[in-house]
Amino acid sequence: MPTENELFSAVDALLEQVAQDDLPEPAERRRLREAAGLSQAQIAKALDARREAVGNWEAGRTEPRPPKRAAYARLLEGLAARFPAPADERAPASTAAPETVAVPEPAPAPEPAPAPEPVPAPEPAGSSSSSTGVPTTRLPIAKNAAEKKTAAKRTAVPDGAADPRFANGPLAVVDCEDGAVSAYCLGGLVLDVPAKSLAALVEWTLAEAQLGAPRLNRHGKDADPLLVLTDAAAERYGLPARLTDEERRAGRLPEGHRVLAQLARADWQLTRRGFGPWARIYRPAKGSRRACVQLCILGWEALDSRSWGEAAQLPPGDLANLLGTYAARVMTPRGSTAVTGLELMTALHPPTRASEPDADGRRHSEHNPGSLGTEAVDCAPCEAPDGHPLLADLPRFHQRTPDEVLVEEAYDWARPLDDGECAKRFVVGIDVNMAFAAAANGTVVGLGAPVHVDHPAFDAKLPGSWLVDLSHIELDPRLPSPFTPTGARPAGPAWYATPTVAYAVELGYVVAPIEAYVRPENGRYLDAWYNRLRDAYIATMADLGVTADLEPQAFLEAMDGHKQADPPTAVVLAAIKATVKGGIGKLRERPRGGGWRPGRPWPALVRPTWRPDIRAAVISKARINMHRKMLKTAQVTGQFPVAVLSDCAVYASDGPSPLDFLPYRDGKPLPGGFRLGVSPGMVKHEGTRSVLWAEGVREQHGQDLNIARYIKDGSVTASDAGE
């Protein structure tokens, strides 16, 4: 006769067996986690699993096995009860035409804010071809109107479209051929476009096209549909294929252009940026309903080649797949990759949320805890860049000293090779993957305005800027100082972000701040941003054949030529990396254009996301992470870098491979040192040159030349060297 415990165990086993088929689709698993504000690491810890395993479950690559599967199913069931899918709460867009024009929001939505002015990001991109490696079922691109109608009938919804309101994906590339206008969507779907004018095109997009993307946070807004116009489509709708020099400098069409008048007659409005390469066309929100479409005009250089390579030259269907992959993994582009990187922060941490119902059952908009809010805050004077209104009283041409200005920048340091290093054959560069993203992860940053304090006790958990003298700290001169971008030892008191001062304490030194600007309201604002970009990066690298499970030698082999294996996917990769760098850079966007004068405000200052202190904290942490690994390597192996540039370190080596000098033991990396691999914070091979090359370029261009800048391709020009 079985005991009571045995009976309960048998019942539990049956329940667990039932749970095997009780998991939602992979995309829904991810949506539920993000809606709850949980990270993959948090779920992995609760289930006693690896973070990578949770990522695989959400990507559909693997499925959880007992006993974790039953616990995971229970977690998802609980989250689904708290955060139902938007589609469950609303009728599908196809059931009522008027409902497709606007998307219900959890709180009243304001007039769409102007997109920040695009700033090209410096990340180079690969070349183009006709294959993208997008994980969707793809149909042949139709060649004429009849074939396009057939294609649209064959594929009603691209694979992976979970929300019926956006059945055709986040965006479409609009092209015109032989008088027929077509919208190329993700997965090979081609839609006929009946609109005869730009105003009608916007109406059609909102009423019929079923384009857009669900919100990334339950308190946020669904992504507006994006239309990418080819040259032919632009001309079909009355727009110039190219801007004039004057229009390009202004960044927009002139006010009197006939297309603008046409939009105005149809009651459409533009943001304050006007009609530029990334135009936003909208009608003021009515309650919780939005009506907004964004345009990306290829001929106006909307897709900057430094981030997107030759993507603008791709056929419409291939471009739709490429941009659709980026949209699915990052977000629908909102401008340059830099602008999108900044917008992603806000999309993941919306400034407001819907309140609990009041006595009348009404909800109101209120501050969303953990966000930057809706109002810009002033920076501290030391955090202000030159020309900021806070510095208007400084004498003209005054050069601020380290005790007046916070300078947290990436490394640019090099030293001569010693005799032992000159005896080696090679110099080998290693580069940290997504260094700024990795530094953003876990960094506590200020959410509100700074508070000034005199002679404070240093608190490593308190974000801020600290005036402190670190000149008494003397480290091995074969390493750059961790406290300055140039690697030079500090000469006296200077301003530092919290991670820099915390590292001095970590090294065992006493610090005594003279004053500080601290931010008591703080949090890990960038964690969700990091997680999304990390997942996008790793998924795209996997598409290129570089996965997280590769052993060091196999990783190096997979990295060799991975971009050439699939150039369009390599463009997506470059755009993701540019999104990271550009997004961090946008936190301290400088004035642009010839009308600005020092001491006067510029447009970026009104953004809540204009936060030079957050940028400083991330860059500070990235530099400290680099120094910590170089110091650990030196302590264990006696090897020191000969040059460092941002996230690239160059070492002298007897062999041409990173494995010839990195201290691996039995296939395992040095704890706390550099580790080869694909994840952010790990390193890859940047390039190898001979020691003779290193000595030769320095003799030719000067001993101060930083060879880390040229280790990748070996070419140094006179202009690069400042000659």
C-alpha positions as CSV (number, residue, x, y, z in Angstrom):
1,M,0.0,0.0,0.0
2,P,1.7,3.3,-1.1
3,T,2.2,5.9,1.6
4,E,0.6,9.4,1.5
5,N,4.0,10.9,0.4
6,E,4.3,8.4,-2.4
7,L,0.8,9.3,-3.6
8,F,1.6,13.0,-3.6
9,S,4.8,12.3,-5.4
10,A,3.0,10.4,-8.1
11,V,0.5,13.2,-8.5
12,D,3.3,15.8,-8.8
13,A,5.0,13.6,-11.5
14,L,1.7,13.7,-13.5
15,L,1.4,17.4,-13.1
16,E,5.0,17.8,-14.3
17,Q,4.3,15.6,-17.3
18,V,1.3,17.7,-18.2
19,A,3.5,20.8,-17.9
20,Q,5.7,19.5,-20.7
21,D,3.2,20.9,-23.3
22,D,2.1,23.8,-21.2
23,L,4.7,26.4,-22.3
24,P,3.8,29.5,-24.4
25,E,5.6,30.2,-27.6
26,P,9.2,31.4,-27.3
27,A,8.4,35.0,-28.3
28,E,5.7,35.1,-25.6
29,R,8.1,33.8,-23.0
30,R,10.4,36.7,-23.7
31,R,7.5,39.2,-23.7
32,L,6.3,38.0,-20.3
33,R,9.8,38.3,-18.8
34,E,10.4,41.8,-20.2
35,A,6.9,42.9,-19.2
36,A,7.7,41.9,-15.6
37,G,11.1,43.8,-15.7
38,L,13.0,40.6,-15.1
39,S,16.4,39.7,-16.6
40,Q,17.3,36.3,-17.9
41,A,19.9,36.0,-15.2
42,Q,17.2,36.5,-12.5
43,I,15.1,33.7,-14.0
44,A,18.1,31.5,-14.4
45,K,19.0,32.0,-10.7
46,A,15.5,31.1,-9.6
47,L,15.4,27.9,-11.7
48,D,19.0,26.9,-10.9
49,A,19.8,27.2,-14.6
50,R,22.4,29.0,-16.8
51,R,21.4,32.4,-18.3
52,E,22.3,31.1,-21.7
53,A,19.7,28.3,-21.2
54,V,17.0,30.8,-20.5
55,G,18.0,32.7,-23.6
56,N,17.8,29.5,-25.7
57,W,14.3,28.8,-24.3
58,E,13.2,32.3,-25.3
59,A,14.7,31.9,-28.8
60,G,13.2,28.5,-29.4
61,R,16.6,26.9,-29.8
62,T,16.1,24.5,-26.9
63,E,13.3,23.6,-24.4
64,P,13.6,23.2,-20.7
65,R,13.7,19.7,-19.3
66,P,12.2,18.3,-16.1
67,P,12.2,19.3,-13.3
68,K,13.0,22.9,-14.5
69,R,10.3,22.8,-17.1
70,A,7.4,22.5,-14.6
71,A,8.8,25.4,-12.5
72,Y,9.3,27.5,-15.7
73,A,5.8,26.8,-16.8
74,R,4.4,27.9,-13.4
75,L,6.4,31.1,-13.6
76,L,5.2,31.9,-17.1
77,E,1.6,31.1,-16.0
78,G,1.8,33.6,-13.2
79,L,3.4,36.3,-15.3
80,A,0.7,35.8,-18.0
81,A,-2.0,36.4,-15.4
82,R,-0.4,39.7,-14.4
83,F,0.7,40.8,-17.9
84,P,-1.8,39.7,-20.5
85,A,-0.7,40.1,-24.1
86,P,-2.0,43.4,-25.7
87,A,-3.7,41.3,-28.4
88,D,-5.8,39.6,-25.8
89,E,-7.2,42.9,-24.6
90,R,-8.0,44.3,-28.1
91,A,-9.8,43.3,-31.2
92,P,-7.5,42.4,-34.1
93,A,-6.9,45.3,-36.4
94,S,-8.6,43.6,-39.3
95,T,-12.0,43.4,-37.5
96,A,-12.7,47.1,-37.7
97,A,-11.0,49.5,-40.0
98,P,-11.1,52.6,-37.8
99,E,-9.3,50.8,-35.0
100,T,-6.2,50.3,-37.1
101,V,-5.5,54.0,-37.2
102,A,-4.6,54.2,-33.6
103,V,-3.2,52.0,-30.9
104,P,-4.6,52.0,-27.4
105,E,-2.1,53.1,-24.8
106,P,-2.0,52.4,-21.0
107,A,-1.9,56.2,-20.4
108,P,-2.7,59.3,-22.4
109,A,0.0,59.8,-25.0
110,P,1.4,63.2,-25.7
111,E,2.2,64.7,-29.0
112,P,5.1,62.7,-30.5
113,A,8.4,64.2,-29.4
114,P,10.8,65.2,-32.1
115,A,13.4,62.6,-32.8
116,P,16.9,63.7,-31.8
117,E,19.0,65.0,-34.6
118,P,20.8,62.0,-36.3
119,V,24.6,61.8,-35.6
120,P,26.5,59.3,-37.7
121,A,28.1,56.6,-35.6
122,P,31.7,55.7,-36.4
123,E,31.3,52.0,-36.6
124,P,32.3,50.6,-40.0
125,A,30.0,48.2,-41.7
126,G,30.3,45.4,-44.2
127,S,29.4,45.2,-47.8
128,S,26.1,44.1,-49.2
129,S,24.6,41.2,-51.1
130,S,21.2,39.7,-51.7
131,S,21.1,37.3,-48.7
132,T,20.3,38.3,-45.2
133,G,20.0,35.2,-43.1
134,V,16.7,36.4,-41.6
135,P,15.0,33.7,-39.6
136,T,11.7,33.9,-41.5
137,T,10.1,32.0,-44.4
138,R,11.0,33.9,-47.5
139,L,9.2,34.1,-50.8
140,P,10.7,35.1,-54.1
141,I,10.5,38.8,-54.7
142,A,7.8,39.6,-57.2
143,K,8.9,41.3,-60.5
144,N,5.7,42.9,-61.6
145,A,2.3,43.9,-60.2
146,A,0.6,40.6,-61.0
147,E,3.3,38.6,-59.3
148,K,3.2,41.0,-56.3
149,K,-0.5,40.3,-55.8
150,T,0.1,36.6,-56.0
151,A,2.9,36.9,-53.4
152,A,0.7,38.8,-51.1
153,K,-2.0,36.1,-51.3
154,R,0.5,33.3,-50.7
155,T,1.9,34.8,-47.5
156,A,-0.7,36.5,-45.3
157,V,1.5,36.8,-42.2
158,P,5.3,36.6,-42.0
159,D,6.7,33.9,-39.7
160,G,7.0,35.1,-36.1
161,A,4.3,37.8,-36.3
162,A,2.7,37.3,-32.9
163,D,0.5,40.4,-32.8
164,P,-2.3,40.5,-35.4
165,R,-2.3,44.3,-35.3
166,F,1.1,44.2,-36.8
167,A,0.7,41.1,-38.9
168,N,2.9,42.4,-41.7
169,G,5.9,43.3,-39.5
170,P,7.5,46.5,-38.2
171,L,8.3,48.2,-41.5
172,A,8.1,48.2,-45.3
173,V,10.3,49.3,-48.1
174,V,8.2,51.2,-50.6
175,D,9.2,51.1,-54.2
176,C,7.7,52.2,-57.5
177,E,8.2,50.3,-60.8
178,D,6.3,50.8,-64.0
179,G,3.9,53.1,-62.2
180,A,2.9,50.5,-59.6
181,V,3.8,51.2,-56.0
182,S,4.6,48.2,-53.8
183,A,5.5,47.8,-50.1
184,Y,8.1,45.1,-49.4
185,C,7.7,43.6,-46.0
186,L,9.6,41.2,-43.8
187,G,9.7,37.6,-45.1
188,G,9.1,38.3,-48.8
189,L,5.6,39.6,-48.4
190,V,4.7,42.3,-51.0
191,L,1.7,44.5,-50.7
192,D,0.1,46.7,-53.4
193,V,-0.1,50.3,-52.4
194,P,-3.1,52.2,-53.8
195,A,-2.2,55.6,-52.4
196,K,-1.7,58.4,-55.0
197,S,-0.2,61.0,-52.6
198,L,2.0,61.1,-49.6
199,A,-0.9,62.0,-47.4
200,A,-2.9,59.0,-48.7
201,L,0.2,56.8,-48.2
202,V,0.2,57.7,-44.5
203,E,-3.5,57.0,-44.2
204,W,-3.1,53.7,-46.0
205,T,-0.3,52.7,-43.7
206,L,-2.3,53.3,-40.5
207,A,-5.6,51.9,-41.8
208,E,-4.7,48.9,-43.9
209,A,-1.0,48.0,-43.9
210,Q,-0.9,46.3,-40.4
211,L,2.6,47.6,-39.8
212,G,4.2,48.3,-36.4
213,A,5.7,46.5,-33.5
214,P,4.5,45.8,-29.9
215,R,5.9,47.9,-27.0
216,L,9.1,46.8,-25.4
217,N,7.8,47.7,-21.9
218,R,4.2,47.4,-20.7
219,H,4.2,51.0,-19.7
220,G,5.5,52.1,-23.1
221,K,4.1,52.7,-26.5
222,D,3.9,50.4,-29.5
223,A,6.4,51.3,-32.2
224,D,5.0,53.4,-35.0
225,P,5.2,51.9,-38.5
226,L,8.2,52.8,-40.6
227,L,8.2,53.3,-44.3
228,V,11.5,53.3,-46.2
229,L,11.2,55.1,-49.5
230,T,13.4,54.3,-52.4
231,D,14.4,57.0,-54.9
232,A,11.6,55.9,-57.2
233,A,9.0,56.0,-54.4
234,A,10.2,59.4,-53.2
235,E,9.7,60.9,-56.7
236,R,6.4,59.1,-57.1
237,Y,5.1,61.0,-54.0
238,G,6.5,64.4,-55.0
239,L,9.7,64.3,-53.0
240,P,13.2,64.9,-54.5
241,A,15.4,61.9,-54.9
242,R,18.3,64.0,-53.5
243,L,18.4,67.1,-51.3
244,T,20.1,70.2,-52.5
245,D,23.2,71.3,-50.6
246,E,21.2,74.0,-48.8
247,E,18.5,71.4,-47.8
248,R,21.1,68.9,-46.7
249,R,22.7,71.6,-44.4
250,A,19.3,72.5,-43.0
251,G,18.4,68.8,-42.7
252,R,14.9,69.2,-44.1
253,L,12.8,70.4,-47.0
254,P,12.0,74.1,-47.1
255,E,8.8,75.2,-45.5
256,G,7.1,76.1,-48.8
257,H,7.5,72.7,-50.4
258,R,4.3,71.5,-52.0
259,V,4.3,68.1,-50.3
260,L,4.3,69.9,-46.9
261,A,1.3,71.9,-48.0
262,Q,-0.4,68.7,-49.1
263,L,0.1,67.1,-45.7
264,A,-1.2,70.2,-43.9
265,R,-4.4,70.2,-46.0
266,A,-4.9,66.6,-44.9
267,D,-4.4,67.7,-41.2
268,W,-1.1,65.9,-40.9
269,Q,1.7,67.5,-38.9
270,L,5.5,67.2,-38.6
271,T,7.7,67.3,-35.5
272,R,9.9,70.3,-34.9
273,R,12.6,68.7,-36.9
274,G,10.6,69.2,-40.0
275,F,10.6,67.0,-43.1
276,G,14.1,65.4,-43.1
277,P,15.7,62.0,-43.8
278,W,13.8,60.6,-40.8
279,A,10.5,62.4,-41.0
280,R,7.7,61.8,-38.5
281,I,4.1,62.5,-39.7
282,Y,1.3,62.5,-37.1
283,R,-2.0,63.8,-36.0
284,P,-2.3,64.9,-32.3
285,A,-3.2,62.1,-30.0
286,K,-6.8,61.8,-29.0
287,G,-7.0,60.3,-25.6
288,S,-5.0,57.1,-25.8
289,R,-5.0,56.8,-29.5
290,R,-2.0,57.6,-31.7
291,A,-1.7,58.1,-35.4
292,C,1.9,58.4,-36.5
293,V,4.1,57.1,-39.3
294,Q,7.9,57.5,-39.7
295,L,9.6,57.8,-43.0
296,C,13.2,56.8,-43.9
297,I,14.2,58.4,-47.2
298,L,17.1,56.4,-48.7
299,G,18.2,59.1,-51.2
300,W,18.6,61.6,-48.4
301,E,21.3,59.5,-46.7
302,A,19.0,58.3,-43.9
303,L,21.0,55.1,-43.7
304,D,24.5,56.4,-43.0
305,S,27.1,54.1,-44.6
306,R,29.4,54.2,-41.6
307,S,26.7,52.2,-39.7
308,W,24.7,50.5,-42.5
309,G,27.4,49.9,-45.2
310,E,25.8,49.6,-48.6
311,A,22.4,48.6,-47.2
312,A,20.6,51.4,-49.1
313,Q,21.7,49.9,-52.4
314,L,20.0,46.5,-51.7
315,P,16.9,45.4,-53.6
316,P,13.7,46.5,-51.7
317,G,12.9,43.0,-50.4
318,D,16.4,42.3,-49.1
319,L,16.5,45.7,-47.4
320,A,13.2,45.0,-45.8
321,N,14.6,41.7,-44.4
322,L,17.8,43.4,-43.2
323,L,16.0,46.3,-41.4
324,G,13.4,43.9,-40.1
325,T,16.0,41.8,-38.5
326,Y,17.4,44.8,-36.8
327,A,13.9,46.0,-35.8
328,A,13.1,42.6,-34.2
329,R,16.3,42.3,-32.3
330,V,16.8,45.9,-31.3
331,M,13.8,48.1,-32.2
332,T,12.3,49.8,-35.2
333,P,14.9,52.4,-36.3
334,R,14.0,55.9,-35.1
335,G,16.8,57.7,-36.9
336,S,20.5,57.1,-37.0
337,T,21.8,54.1,-35.0
338,A,22.9,56.7,-32.4
339,V,19.4,58.1,-32.1
340,T,17.9,54.6,-32.0
341,G,20.3,53.6,-29.2
342,L,19.1,56.5,-27.1
343,E,15.4,55.9,-28.0
344,L,15.9,52.2,-26.9
345,M,16.7,53.4,-23.4
346,T,13.5,55.3,-23.2
347,A,11.4,52.5,-24.8
348,L,12.7,50.0,-22.2
349,H,12.2,52.5,-19.3
350,P,9.3,54.7,-20.2
351,P,9.1,58.0,-18.2
352,T,5.5,57.6,-17.2
353,R,3.0,54.8,-16.4
354,A,-0.7,54.5,-15.8
355,S,-1.6,55.0,-12.2
356,E,-3.9,52.9,-10.1
357,P,-7.6,53.8,-10.6
358,D,-8.7,56.7,-8.5
359,A,-12.0,57.0,-6.6
360,D,-13.8,57.6,-10.0
361,G,-12.2,54.6,-11.6
362,R,-9.9,56.8,-13.8
363,R,-6.2,56.2,-14.4
364,H,-3.7,59.0,-14.7
365,S,-0.2,59.4,-16.0
366,E,2.4,59.2,-13.2
367,H,6.2,59.0,-13.0
368,N,7.5,55.5,-13.8
369,P,10.0,54.5,-11.0
370,G,13.4,53.7,-12.3
371,S,13.1,56.0,-15.4
372,L,14.7,59.4,-16.1
373,G,11.3,61.1,-16.0
374,T,9.8,63.6,-18.4
375,E,11.9,66.7,-17.4
376,A,15.5,67.4,-18.2
377,V,17.8,67.9,-15.2
378,D,20.8,70.2,-15.1
379,C,24.2,68.5,-14.9
380,A,26.9,69.5,-12.4
381,P,29.2,72.3,-13.5
382,C,32.1,69.9,-13.7
383,E,30.1,67.5,-16.0
384,A,29.1,70.3,-18.4
385,P,31.0,70.3,-21.7
386,D,32.7,73.5,-23.0
387,G,30.1,76.1,-24.1
388,H,27.4,74.9,-21.8
389,P,25.2,77.6,-20.3
390,L,26.4,76.7,-16.8
391,L,29.8,78.0,-18.0
392,A,28.7,81.2,-19.6
393,D,30.5,83.3,-16.9
394,L,33.9,81.8,-17.6
395,P,36.4,84.0,-19.4
396,R,36.6,83.6,-23.2
397,F,39.2,81.0,-24.3
398,H,39.5,79.7,-20.7
399,Q,41.0,76.2,-20.7
400,R,39.5,74.3,-17.8
401,T,41.9,72.2,-15.7
402,P,41.3,68.7,-14.3
403,D,40.0,70.2,-11.0
404,E,37.3,72.1,-13.0
405,V,36.1,69.5,-15.5
406,L,35.2,65.8,-15.5
407,V,37.1,64.0,-18.2
408,E,36.1,60.3,-18.4
409,E,37.1,59.0,-21.8
410,A,38.4,55.8,-23.3
411,Y,42.1,55.0,-23.4
412,D,44.5,56.4,-26.0
413,W,47.9,55.3,-24.6
414,A,51.1,53.7,-26.0
415,R,54.7,53.2,-24.8
416,P,58.0,52.1,-26.4
417,L,58.7,48.4,-26.6
418,D,61.4,47.3,-24.1
419,D,64.3,45.0,-25.2
420,G,62.5,41.8,-24.3
421,E,59.4,42.8,-26.3
422,C,61.6,43.9,-29.3
423,A,63.0,40.4,-29.3
424,K,59.6,38.9,-30.0
425,R,58.3,38.5,-33.5
426,F,54.8,39.9,-33.4
427,V,52.5,42.5,-31.9
428,V,49.0,41.1,-31.4
429,G,45.8,43.1,-30.8
430,I,42.8,41.9,-28.9
431,D,39.5,43.8,-28.8
432,V,36.8,43.7,-26.2
433,N,33.4,42.8,-27.6
434,M,30.7,45.5,-27.0
435,A,32.9,47.1,-24.3
436,F,30.6,50.0,-23.6
437,A,27.5,47.7,-23.4
438,A,29.3,45.4,-21.0
439,A,30.3,48.4,-18.9
440,A,26.7,49.6,-18.8
441,N,25.5,46.3,-17.4
442,G,25.1,46.6,-13.6
443,T,26.3,50.2,-13.4
444,V,24.3,52.3,-11.0
445,V,23.6,55.7,-12.5
446,G,21.8,58.8,-11.3
447,L,18.2,59.1,-12.1
448,G,17.7,62.7,-10.8
449,A,19.5,66.0,-10.3
450,P,22.9,66.2,-8.6
451,V,23.4,67.2,-5.0
452,H,26.6,69.1,-4.0
453,V,28.4,68.1,-0.9
454,D,31.7,69.2,0.7
455,H,34.3,66.8,2.0
456,P,32.1,63.7,1.7
457,A,33.0,60.2,2.7
458,F,33.4,58.3,-0.5
459,D,30.6,55.8,-1.2
460,A,31.2,53.3,-4.1
461,K,27.5,52.7,-4.3
462,L,26.6,56.3,-4.9
463,P,26.8,57.5,-8.5
464,G,28.3,61.0,-9.0
465,S,31.3,63.1,-9.7
466,W,34.1,63.4,-7.1
467,L,36.9,65.9,-6.8
468,V,39.8,63.9,-5.3
469,D,43.6,63.8,-5.5
470,L,44.8,60.4,-6.8
471,S,48.3,61.7,-7.7
472,H,49.8,59.7,-4.8
473,I,49.0,56.4,-6.5
474,E,52.0,55.0,-8.4
475,L,51.6,51.9,-10.5
476,D,53.9,50.0,-12.8
477,P,54.7,52.5,-15.7
478,R,54.4,49.6,-18.2
479,L,50.6,49.9,-17.6
480,P,48.6,53.0,-18.3
481,S,47.2,54.8,-15.3
482,P,43.6,53.7,-14.7
483,F,42.7,57.3,-13.8
484,T,43.3,59.2,-17.0
485,P,42.4,58.5,-20.7
486,T,46.0,59.3,-21.7
487,G,47.3,56.8,-19.2
488,A,49.5,59.5,-17.5
489,R,49.6,59.6,-13.8
490,P,47.4,62.4,-12.3
491,A,49.2,65.6,-11.4
492,G,46.8,66.7,-8.6
493,P,43.1,66.9,-7.7
494,A,40.7,66.1,-10.5
495,W,37.1,65.1,-11.1
496,Y,36.3,61.4,-11.5
497,A,33.1,59.4,-11.9
498,T,32.3,56.9,-9.1
499,P,33.8,53.7,-10.9
500,T,37.2,55.4,-11.2
501,V,37.4,56.4,-7.5
502,A,36.0,53.0,-6.5
503,Y,38.9,51.3,-8.4
504,A,41.4,53.3,-6.4
505,V,39.8,52.0,-3.2
506,E,39.8,48.5,-4.7
507,L,43.6,48.8,-5.3
508,G,44.0,49.5,-1.6
509,Y,44.5,53.3,-1.6
510,V,43.0,55.9,0.7
511,V,40.8,58.5,-1.0
512,A,39.6,61.8,0.5
513,P,37.2,63.6,-1.8
514,I,37.3,67.4,-1.5
515,E,33.8,67.8,-2.9
516,A,31.3,65.9,-4.9
517,Y,28.1,66.1,-6.9
518,V,26.2,62.9,-6.0
519,R,22.8,61.5,-7.1
520,P,20.9,60.0,-4.2
521,E,18.1,58.9,-6.6
522,N,19.7,56.2,-8.7
523,G,19.3,52.8,-10.2
524,R,20.5,50.3,-12.8
525,Y,18.8,52.2,-15.6
526,L,20.9,50.6,-18.4
527,D,20.5,46.9,-17.5
528,A,17.5,46.3,-19.8
529,W,19.2,48.2,-22.6
530,Y,22.3,46.1,-22.2
531,N,20.3,42.8,-22.1
532,R,18.5,43.6,-25.3
533,L,21.6,44.7,-27.2
534,R,23.6,41.7,-25.9
535,D,20.9,39.3,-27.1
536,A,20.8,41.1,-30.4
537,Y,24.6,40.9,-30.8
538,I,24.9,37.2,-29.8
539,A,21.9,36.2,-32.1
540,T,23.5,38.0,-35.0
541,M,26.9,36.5,-34.4
542,A,25.3,33.1,-34.3
543,D,23.8,33.8,-37.7
544,L,27.4,34.4,-38.8
545,G,28.5,31.1,-37.4
546,V,30.1,32.4,-34.2
547,T,28.4,30.8,-31.1
548,A,28.9,31.0,-27.4
549,D,29.8,27.3,-27.0
550,L,33.0,27.4,-29.2
551,E,36.4,26.5,-27.7
552,P,39.0,29.3,-28.0
553,Q,40.7,27.9,-31.1
554,A,37.4,27.2,-32.8
555,F,36.2,30.7,-31.9
556,L,39.2,32.3,-33.6
557,E,38.7,30.2,-36.7
558,A,35.0,31.1,-36.8
559,M,35.8,34.7,-36.4
560,D,38.2,34.6,-39.4
561,G,36.2,35.9,-42.3
562,H,32.8,35.6,-40.5
563,K,31.6,38.9,-42.0
564,Q,32.4,37.8,-45.5
565,A,30.3,34.6,-45.0
566,D,27.1,36.7,-45.0
567,P,27.7,40.4,-45.7
568,P,24.1,41.6,-45.1
569,T,24.0,39.9,-41.7
570,A,27.4,41.6,-41.1
571,V,25.7,44.9,-41.8
572,V,23.1,44.1,-39.1
573,L,26.0,43.3,-36.7
574,A,27.7,46.6,-37.5
575,A,24.5,48.5,-36.9
576,I,24.0,46.8,-33.5
577,K,27.5,47.8,-32.4
578,A,27.0,51.3,-33.7
579,T,23.8,51.5,-31.7
580,V,25.7,50.8,-28.5
581,K,28.5,53.4,-29.1
582,G,26.2,56.0,-30.6
583,G,23.6,55.6,-27.9
584,I,26.2,56.2,-25.2
585,G,27.6,59.1,-27.1
586,K,24.2,60.7,-27.5
587,L,24.0,61.0,-23.7
588,R,26.3,64.0,-24.1
589,E,25.3,65.3,-27.5
590,R,27.1,68.5,-28.4
591,P,25.6,71.5,-30.4
592,R,25.5,71.2,-34.1
593,G,25.1,73.8,-36.9
594,G,26.5,77.2,-37.4
595,G,23.9,79.2,-35.4
596,W,25.0,78.2,-32.0
597,R,27.2,80.4,-29.7
598,P,29.1,79.3,-26.6
599,G,27.1,79.9,-23.4
600,R,23.7,79.4,-25.2
601,P,21.6,76.3,-24.9
602,W,21.2,73.8,-27.7
603,P,18.3,71.5,-28.5
604,A,19.6,68.3,-26.9
605,L,19.7,70.0,-23.5
606,V,15.9,69.7,-23.2
607,R,15.9,65.9,-23.3
608,P,15.7,63.9,-20.1
609,T,18.2,61.6,-21.8
610,W,20.9,64.4,-22.1
611,R,22.9,62.9,-19.2
612,P,26.7,63.4,-19.5
613,D,27.1,61.9,-16.0
614,I,25.7,58.6,-17.2
615,R,28.0,58.6,-20.2
616,A,30.9,59.3,-17.9
617,A,30.0,56.5,-15.6
618,V,29.8,54.0,-18.4
619,I,33.1,55.1,-20.1
620,S,34.8,55.2,-16.7
621,K,33.7,51.6,-16.0
622,A,34.8,50.4,-19.4
623,R,38.3,51.9,-18.9
624,I,38.5,50.4,-15.4
625,N,37.4,47.0,-16.7
626,M,40.2,47.1,-19.2
627,H,42.8,48.1,-16.6
628,R,41.7,45.4,-14.2
629,K,42.2,42.7,-16.8
630,M,45.6,44.1,-18.0
631,L,46.8,44.3,-14.3
632,K,45.7,40.7,-13.6
633,T,47.5,39.5,-16.8
634,A,50.6,41.3,-15.8
635,Q,50.6,40.0,-12.2
636,V,50.3,36.3,-13.4
637,T,52.3,36.3,-16.6
638,G,54.6,39.3,-16.4
639,Q,53.2,40.5,-19.8
640,F,52.3,44.2,-20.3
641,P,50.4,45.9,-23.1
642,V,52.5,48.1,-25.4
643,A,49.4,50.1,-26.6
644,V,45.8,50.5,-25.7
645,L,43.1,52.3,-27.7
646,S,39.6,52.3,-26.2
647,D,38.7,48.6,-26.1
648,C,41.8,47.3,-28.0
649,A,45.0,46.2,-26.3
650,V,48.2,45.2,-28.1
651,Y,50.8,42.8,-26.7
652,A,54.2,41.7,-27.9
653,S,54.1,37.9,-28.6
654,D,56.2,35.1,-29.9
655,G,53.4,33.9,-32.0
656,P,50.7,35.5,-34.2
657,S,47.7,34.3,-32.3
658,P,46.1,35.6,-29.1
659,L,46.5,32.1,-27.7
660,D,50.3,32.6,-28.0
661,F,50.2,35.1,-25.1
662,L,46.9,34.9,-23.3
663,P,47.4,32.7,-20.2
664,Y,45.1,29.8,-20.9
665,R,45.6,26.7,-18.7
666,D,44.0,23.4,-19.9
667,G,41.7,25.4,-22.1
668,K,40.6,27.7,-19.3
669,P,41.3,31.4,-19.2
670,L,42.9,33.3,-16.4
671,P,40.2,34.2,-13.8
672,G,39.8,38.0,-14.0
673,G,41.9,38.3,-17.2
674,F,41.1,38.4,-20.9
675,R,38.9,35.6,-22.2
676,L,38.3,34.7,-25.9
677,G,34.7,34.4,-26.8
678,V,31.6,36.0,-28.3
679,S,29.9,37.5,-25.3
680,P,30.2,41.2,-24.4
681,G,33.2,41.8,-22.2
682,M,35.1,38.9,-23.8
683,V,37.7,39.5,-26.4
684,K,38.4,38.6,-30.1
685,H,41.5,38.9,-32.3
686,E,41.8,42.4,-33.7
687,G,45.0,42.0,-35.8
688,T,48.6,40.9,-35.9
689,R,51.6,42.7,-37.2
690,S,55.4,42.1,-37.0
691,V,57.4,43.9,-34.3
692,L,59.4,45.3,-37.2
693,W,56.3,46.9,-38.5
694,A,55.6,48.4,-35.1
695,E,59.1,49.9,-34.9
696,G,59.0,51.0,-38.5
697,V,55.8,53.0,-38.3
698,R,56.9,54.7,-35.1
699,E,60.2,55.7,-36.7
700,Q,58.3,57.1,-39.7
701,H,55.4,58.8,-37.9
702,G,56.7,59.5,-34.4
703,Q,57.3,57.5,-31.2
704,D,53.9,58.7,-29.8
705,L,52.0,56.9,-32.5
706,N,49.4,54.5,-31.0
707,I,49.9,51.3,-33.0
708,A,46.6,49.9,-31.5
709,R,44.8,52.3,-34.0
710,Y,46.4,50.5,-37.0
711,I,46.9,46.9,-35.8
712,K,43.9,45.7,-37.8
713,D,45.0,46.6,-41.4
714,G,48.5,47.9,-40.8
715,S,48.2,51.0,-42.9
716,V,49.1,54.4,-41.5
717,T,48.7,57.6,-43.4
718,A,50.3,61.0,-42.8
719,S,46.9,62.5,-42.0
720,D,46.1,59.7,-39.5
721,A,49.4,60.4,-37.7
722,G,48.8,64.1,-37.6
723,E,51.6,65.0,-39.9
